[in-house]
Amino acid sequence: MASGDMGKPAELRETHRVLEDTHTLTGPRKSDPPLTVRRILVHSTANAAGRQATRSKRLAKATEDLNKLTAAAGGRHYGTREKIVARIGVIAARRRVTSCLRWTVTGNEDGTPVLAWHFDAGVLDAEAAVDGWYALLTSVPADQADAGQVLVHYKGQGAVERRYHDFKGPLAVAPVFVQHNRRVAALIQVICLALLVFCLIERQVRRALGPERTMSGLYPDNRRVRPTGRMTFYHLGELTLQIGNITDPPTVRITRGVQPHLLDPLDTDIGQTRWPQA
């Protein structure tokens, strides 16, 4: 179930249907061997509803523009057929109705141009018939993942892409020149370990917050959001360490009100500071 469907009645939640067949891909050269892959055809009710709403909005705006043009045809700004045709082209391109728009410009008894237009119902029905459908291609064998599991893996791509963003953002990974392959492998291992720790901290904080997994205090407007690893490190990075001495141990000072709420889920006792080992 999608996170946005939590709390919704069952009939309002997004549902999926999957069909499966095979598809053969050919290379750019005749000598390239063909590749046959599994094709998963997916229908999403949320995707279909979104496309229908977008189409209705486009048609409504195009209708408004075309009605204005119809009323203005033959007037001072659109007194010739050429000007009317040029304006139709602009409207069709801007509102993306070129495929379904049908129009004619004729002249009445005194030669004044008259515009008549309509939307092709057949084209609109054909577009509506494929609303919500998209295809996934995979080389994973069916005994390793059925059609439903392939869809689940695909729906998780957002998390994968966000982790790539973490590489370039909070972790600030930059190109490094190394001389040997073993150093390349070692560098990749260190980066992956850093990303793993980053992700585990984010997951630990969210799990400790309960089913809602949101908290306030991360942003100035105090809205409730899901804490991310980036925001966690941002706020905890403002902790300050007061240097101690032989009689007074070092202490960590809280500088932001949200810091204790992040430290508690991480089960971190900032009072247990340790001197650096020599």
N, C-alpha and C positions, 0 to 999 in steps of 0.2 A: 504494500500500500504506500502510495506517495505521501510524503510528510505533510503536504497541503491538504490531504484528505482526512487527516486525523480529526475526529470529532464530528465529521459529516455523517448523515444518514447513509445507509448502504446504497440506496438508489441514486445518490448524488455523487458517489465516489467514482473515480476513473476506473474503467475496466478495459481489458485488452483481449483481443482474439488473435490467434496465430495460425498461419497455414505454412506449409513447407513444400518446396519442390527443389529442383536443381537448376543451376544456371552455368553455362559454359562461357568462359572469357577467352578471347583470342588476343594474341600479342600484336604489336604494331607491324611485325615482320611475318611473312608467310612461313618462315622456318621456325617461328616460336611455337612450341607445343601448346595446345589448348589446355585450359585449366577449368575443371568442373568443380564448382563449390555449392554448398547448400545455400538456398535463398529462403529466408524467413520473412514471410509477409505478415505485417503486424497492423492491426486496426486499433486505434486508441479513441475512446469516446471523448476524452478531453481535447485531443488534437482535432477531432472532427468538429466539435463545438467551437473551437477557436477559429478554424478556417471558415465556418459558416458565419460567425460573427464578423470576421474581417471582410468577407465578401459582401455581406449586407451593408456594412459601413461604406465600402467602396462604391457600391451601386447607389446608395442614398446620396453620397456626395456628387457622383457623376450625374444623377438625375437632377439635382439642384442646379448644377452648372449648365446642363443641357436645356433645362426649362428656361433659364435666364437667356441663353443664346437664342432659343426659339422665339422668345418674346422680342429680342433685340434684332432679329433678322430683318433686313430691309431698312433699318434705321441708319443713323448717322455713322456709327462705328462699324456696322456690318451691312453695308449697303450693296456689296457685291458677293457673288458666289465664292470667289477666291478667298475673301476674308473669312467667310463662314467656314469654309473647308479647312482653312489654316487653324481657326479656333477649335474646331472639332478635333483636329489632330493633337492639339495641346491638351485638351480635356481628356481624350482617350489615353494619352501617354501618362499624364499625371495621375489619373484615377485608376489606371491599369485595367481598362475595360475594352481594349482594342479588339480582343478576340470575340467578344459577344455583342459589340455595338454595331447596329445596322442603321444607316441613315440615307436620306436622299434630300437633295436641294433642287427644288423646282421653282418656276416663276408663275405668278398669277397673271390676271388679265393686263395689268399695267406694267408687267415686267419686274415687279418687286420679288426678290428671292424669298422662298418659303422653305423652312427646315422641318422635316419630319424624321423621327428617329424612334427606335425601340431596341430592347435587348433581346437577343436570340435565346429563346427558352431552351432550345435543344442544347446549345453550348453550355448554358448554366446548369442544366440537368446532368450533363456529362461531367462537369467540374464537381458537382455535388456528389456524384456517385463514387468518386475516389477520395472524398474527404476522410481524413483520419488514417489513411493507409500509407505505409512506407515499408521499404524493404531493407533487410539486413543480410549481408553476405558473410559467410564464415567458412573456414576450412576445418573447423573443429568437428571431429566425427560425431555421429549421433549417439554412439554409446558412451561418449564422454560428457555430452551436454545435449539435452533435448531442446526443442524449439522454445519452450518456456524459459529454460535456464539461459539460453542465448540472449533472450530479451532481458532477463534480470542482469546479466553481465553488462549488456549495452546501457541499461538505465543507470549503472554505476559509474559511467564514464565521467560524470561531473566531479566525483571525488578524485578520480585519477588526474583530471586536468587541473584541479585545484592544487594537488600536490606538486605538479610541475610548476605552478605559479609560486608555490612556497620555495622552490629551489631558487627562483630568481628574486624573490622578495625577502621574507624574513631571514632565510638562510644566506642570502646574498652570495650565492655560488657564482664565481667568475672564472673565465678560462685560465688555466694554469699550465705552464709549459713544464713537461717532465721528459726525462731522457730515456726511460726504460719502460717496457710494457708492464713490468711488475709494479712500478710506481703508479701507473695509470690504474691498475686493478686496486692498489691500496687506496688511492685517492677516492675512487668510486665507492669502495667499502666504507670509508670514513663518512662520505656524504650521505650514503644510505642509512648509516647508523644515526647520523644527526637528524635526518628526516624521520626515522622511526621514533626517536625520542620526542621530537616535535609533535608527531601525530598522537603518540601515547598520552602526552600531557593534555592535549586537546580532548581526547576521548575520556580521560579520567575526570576532568572537570565537568564535562557534559553529563556523564553517567551519575556523578554525585549530586547533580541538581534535580534528579528525579525525572518523571515522564515528560514534563514540559521542556526541560533542558535549556531554559532561558534564565537570564538574570539581568538586573539593572545595574547602573553605575559604570558601565564600560564606555559610554558616550556622554558628552556634556548634557544632552537633552534627557538623560536618565531613562531612555526607552528600554524595554526588555528585548534582548536579542540573545542568540546563541553565542556563547563565547568561542572564539577561535584561538588557535595556538598563537597567532600573531598578536592578538589583543592581550592574551595572558602574559606573554613575554614583555609586551610594551609596558603594562602596568607594574609587573614585578621587577622590571628593569629599573624602576625608580626607587627601589628599596635602598636605604643607605646604611652603611656599617659604621658604627662608632667604635673607633679603635680603643681597646682596653689596655690594661697593664697587668702587673703581677697580682694586684689585689682586686681589681675590677675587670671581669671578663668582657670581651667585646660583645656588643649588643647590636641588634638590627632594629632600625627605626622604621615605623610605618609612616609613609608620607602621603598615601592615598587611602581614602575610605574603603575602596573596593579591594584592596590588597588582602585583608584577612579573609574575605569571601572567596578569594582564589586560592589562598594557601590552605584553607580548611579542606576543600575537596582533594587537594594533592597530599593531604596527610603530612604536611611539612611543619615541623616545629622550629621556628626561626630562633628560638631561645637556645637551641643546642648548637651554638657556633663552635668551630674547631680552629685551632691554630694551624697554619700551614705547616706541612711536614718538610723538614730540611732535606 
